[in-house]
Amino acid sequence: MDAAFTIWFTGLSGSGKSTIGHAVARTLRARGFKVEVLDSGRIRQQLNRNLGFTREEIETNLLRLGYECRLLNRNGIVAVVTAVSPYRDARDKVRAEVGAFIEVYCRCPMEVVMKRGAAELFEKAQRGEIAHVAGINAPYEEPLKPEVLLNTDQLDVENAAEQVTATLELLGRIPRVESAEYTAKEEEMIKRRLQDLGYL
Ligand code: ADP
């Protein structure tokens, strides 16, 4: 089997990280990989309960997640992380630590995420009842060179997940499966993008 790797989903709350991350995990499991999904929110309720949302605490949370990814990866387990991870610096530090790192940016306009699962969170932030909400009263720094860019207001979950698996195939992280559902044209677009960014 190929060496394991980490797929890191970043984006605003409600942008689809968890939904698409779990869809990708299902596909990889069906293809014989062991996969662990690490959700930043869940881990904050358990291991990282003492951490808040200052820039420094967010970075600590992400570096710990990255450490867990390394442990999983070196034991042959693919790690799928879903974390807002709003700071570019922190994500790049984790990328450097993890090594086999594929960044997936779930890009979605605020008007759309507000109508999805995280509406209440954003409304509270707008009323000033909670602080540190990325996109409202805290920054979200977009990735400059994510391996995968998903405009989740325009793609359905299945199609988004397929773009991730197609990218993993093109990067040689997982074996190619001929029956994959995306078209040659879609594959060509992904390939060109990876070449332009210097990943291929
Ligand atoms: P996040 O993990 O980024 O906070 P979630 O995946 O928990 O986001 O929530 C996104 C919500 O948006 C879910 O309720 C999901 O069903 C819905 N949704 C609607 N369309 C999409 C799409 N194209 N991609 C991902 N999620 C979508």
Boltz pocket constraint, residues with backbone or C-beta under 6 A from the ligand:
constraints:
  - pocket:
      binder: B
      contacts: [[A, 11], [A, 12], [A, 13], [A, 14], [A, 15], [A, 16], [A, 17], [A, 18], [A, 19], [A, 20], [A, 82], [A, 106], [A, 116], [A, 117], [A, 118], [A, 152], [A, 153], [A, 154], [A, 155], [A, 156], [A, 157], [A, 160]]
      max_distance: 6.0
